[in-house]
Amino acid sequence: MNPDVELPRLHDLMPASGRMMAEVVSQPSQPSVISAPMPRPWQRRYPVKVNLQLWAQLPEPQRDLAFLRQVCWLTAVRLFKPDLYQGLTVAGLVGGLVELSQLDAVGALTAGGLGALAGVQAWRSSRGPKAELRADEAAVQVALRRGYSEADAARHLQASIESIAYVEGRSGLNFVELIRSQNLRSLAGMSAVPVPDELRQQR
């Protein structure tokens, strides 16, 4: 696959919000078909990395939806959104520094531990079923503006989950991918069984 053709095509496929934040990067050495690292606060643009050799094994509609989905997840991550976990992370880090400056090792360890635990929870909330399902549904909505019907977009995205697992040499889907797949089947009209609310709300 020619990167001089595919990378500009993917850039044009992005919604306007994605073009301001994300950039498409060829990453031939990565084992995954497509990936986007967790954004860092100091980054101005966030990379969406694509292994074009593996990428070429997916049909174009699946590539479109898998890419849109990755961009939608990336742009939905709210690094500075004030919530409980992020507040505790900042409080823990600040408290740890204060205690350390006062040479209070126990206090520094306690505050640092609280900050680390809250940081892990904040990271999990961006990778849990709730965030993943939202990214899928956002990608389907963006695809409507790219000429896809809702049912076709959901069907192609669902198929891309299975195709990517196969191309990457994995034996099956993980738990979150199974939930995503079932939700997309429901959106595409391929299944009458929706994802239960308790799973949709998991962080």
C-alpha positions in Angstrom: 0.0 0.0 0.0 1.4 3.4 -1.0 1.6 5.7 2.0 1.6 8.8 -0.2 -1.9 7.8 -1.3 -3.4 6.2 1.8 -2.2 8.6 4.5 -3.6 11.7 2.8 -6.8 9.8 2.1 -7.2 9.0 5.8 -6.4 12.6 6.8 -9.2 13.8 4.5 -11.5 11.2 6.1 -11.2 12.7 9.5 -13.7 15.1 11.0 -12.6 18.7 11.4 -12.0 18.2 15.2 -9.7 15.3 14.4 -7.7 17.2 11.8 -6.8 19.8 14.5 -5.7 17.2 17.0 -4.6 14.1 15.3 -2.0 13.1 12.6 -1.7 9.9 10.7 1.7 8.2 10.9 3.0 5.1 9.1 4.4 2.7 11.7 5.6 -0.4 9.9 7.3 -1.9 12.9 4.2 -2.1 15.2 2.5 -5.4 15.6 -1.0 -3.9 15.7 -2.9 -2.7 12.6 -3.8 0.7 14.1 -3.1 2.3 17.5 -3.2 5.6 19.2 -1.2 6.1 22.4 -2.9 7.8 25.3 -2.5 11.6 24.7 0.0 13.4 26.9 -0.8 16.9 28.2 2.3 18.4 26.5 1.4 17.1 23.0 -0.1 19.5 20.5 -1.0 16.7 18.0 -1.7 13.1 18.8 -0.4 10.4 16.4 -2.7 7.7 15.0 -0.2 5.0 14.0 -1.0 2.6 11.1 1.0 -0.5 10.0 0.2 -0.1 6.3 1.3 -3.7 5.4 -1.4 -5.1 7.8 -3.8 -2.3 7.0 -3.9 -3.2 3.4 -5.4 -6.6 4.3 -8.7 -4.9 5.4 -11.3 -3.9 2.8 -11.6 -0.1 2.4 -14.9 0.3 4.3 -13.5 -1.5 7.3 -10.4 0.7 7.1 -12.5 3.8 7.0 -14.6 2.8 10.1 -11.6 1.5 12.1 -9.8 4.7 11.4 -12.7 7.0 12.3 -13.3 5.0 15.4 -9.7 5.5 16.6 -9.8 9.2 15.9 -13.1 9.5 17.7 -11.7 7.8 20.8 -8.6 10.0 20.6 -10.5 13.2 20.4 -12.9 12.2 23.2 -10.2 11.7 25.8 -10.5 14.6 28.2 -7.1 15.0 29.9 -8.1 18.0 31.8 -11.8 17.2 32.4 -12.3 17.9 36.1 -13.6 14.6 37.6 -13.0 12.8 40.9 -10.1 10.6 39.7 -8.2 13.4 38.1 -8.8 15.7 41.1 -7.5 13.0 43.4 -4.5 12.4 41.1 -3.5 16.0 41.2 -4.2 16.3 45.0 -2.1 13.1 45.6 0.8 14.4 43.6 0.8 17.8 45.2 0.4 16.3 48.6 3.3 13.9 48.0 5.5 16.8 47.0 4.6 18.8 50.0 5.2 15.9 52.4 8.5 15.1 50.6 9.6 18.7 51.0 8.9 18.4 54.8 10.9 15.1 54.9 7.8 13.2 55.9 8.4 9.8 54.1 5.2 8.2 55.3 3.1 11.1 54.3 4.8 11.3 50.9 4.2 7.6 50.3 0.6 7.8 51.3 -0.2 10.9 49.2 1.8 9.5 46.2 0.0 6.1 46.5 -3.3 7.9 46.5 -2.3 9.9 43.4 -1.1 6.8 41.6 -4.2 4.8 42.4 -6.4 7.6 41.1 -4.3 8.0 38.0 -4.8 4.3 37.2 -8.5 4.7 37.6 -8.5 7.8 35.3 -6.6 5.8 32.7 -9.0 2.9 33.0 -12.0 5.2 32.5 -10.7 6.1 29.1 -10.1 2.5 28.1 -13.2 0.8 29.6 -16.3 -0.4 27.9 -18.1 3.0 28.3 -15.4 5.0 26.5 -15.0 2.3 23.8 -18.7 2.1 23.0 -18.9 5.9 22.9 -16.1 6.0 20.4 -17.8 3.3 18.2 -21.1 5.2 18.2 -19.3 8.5 17.4 -17.5 6.9 14.5 -20.8 5.6 13.1 -22.2 9.1 13.3 -19.2 10.6 11.5 -19.5 7.9 8.8 -23.0 9.2 8.0 -21.3 12.4 6.8 -19.0 10.3 4.6 -21.8 8.6 2.7 -22.4 5.5 4.8 -25.8 4.5 6.2 -25.9 3.9 10.0 -26.5 0.1 9.5 -23.6 -0.2 7.0 -21.2 1.9 9.1 -22.0 -0.3 12.2 -21.6 -3.5 10.1 -18.3 -2.5 8.7 -16.9 -1.4 12.1 -18.1 -4.6 13.6 -16.4 -6.6 10.8 -13.2 -4.6 11.3 -12.9 -5.7 14.9 -12.8 -9.3 13.8 -10.6 -8.6 10.8 -8.0 -6.8 12.9 -7.9 -9.6 15.4 -7.3 -12.1 12.6 -4.7 -10.0 10.8 -2.8 -9.4 14.1 -2.7 -13.2 14.6 -4.9 -13.2 17.7 -6.9 -16.3 18.6 -10.1 -14.3 19.5 -11.6 -11.1 20.7 -11.0 -9.8 24.2 -13.9 -8.9 26.6 -14.2 -5.3 25.5 -14.1 -6.2 21.8 -16.9 -8.7 22.4 -19.0 -6.0 24.0 -18.3 -3.6 21.2 -19.1 -6.2 18.6 -22.5 -7.0 20.2 -23.3 -3.3 20.4 -22.5 -2.7 16.8 -24.5 -5.8 15.7 -27.5 -4.3 17.5 -26.9 -0.9 15.8 -26.6 -2.6 12.4 -29.9 -4.5 12.9 -28.0 -7.8 13.0 -29.0 -8.6 16.6 -32.0 -7.8 18.7 -30.0 -8.1 21.9 -28.6 -4.8 23.1 -25.6 -4.4 25.4 -26.9 -4.4 29.0 -26.8 -1.0 30.7 -24.5 -2.2 33.5 -21.9 -3.1 30.9 -22.3 0.1 29.1 -21.6 2.1 32.3 -18.4 0.2 33.2 -15.2 2.3 33.4 
